[in-house]
Amino acid sequence: MFVKQRASNRCMKGKQIPLTLYLPPRKYWLLKSVSHRSGHSMQVLLRRAVDDVLAEANRAAPFR
């Protein structure tokens, strides 16, 4: 029996957790515009933003 996987599961590496993000339409189109102008995918931009927020939170109050 063959079970077809969702596309998001096929591209995962290591111990990743899939995440669904809902943006208001205005923010979605702004992100899409920045993505188009920068040449980076929306996924890359969102990952960088999350990394920046977590790094800043860790500097303010280090994780234990």
Secondary structure, 3 states (H helix, E strand, C coil): CCCCCCHHHHCCCCCCCCCCCCCCHHHHHHHHHHHHHHCCCHHHHHHHHHHHHHHHHHHHCCCC
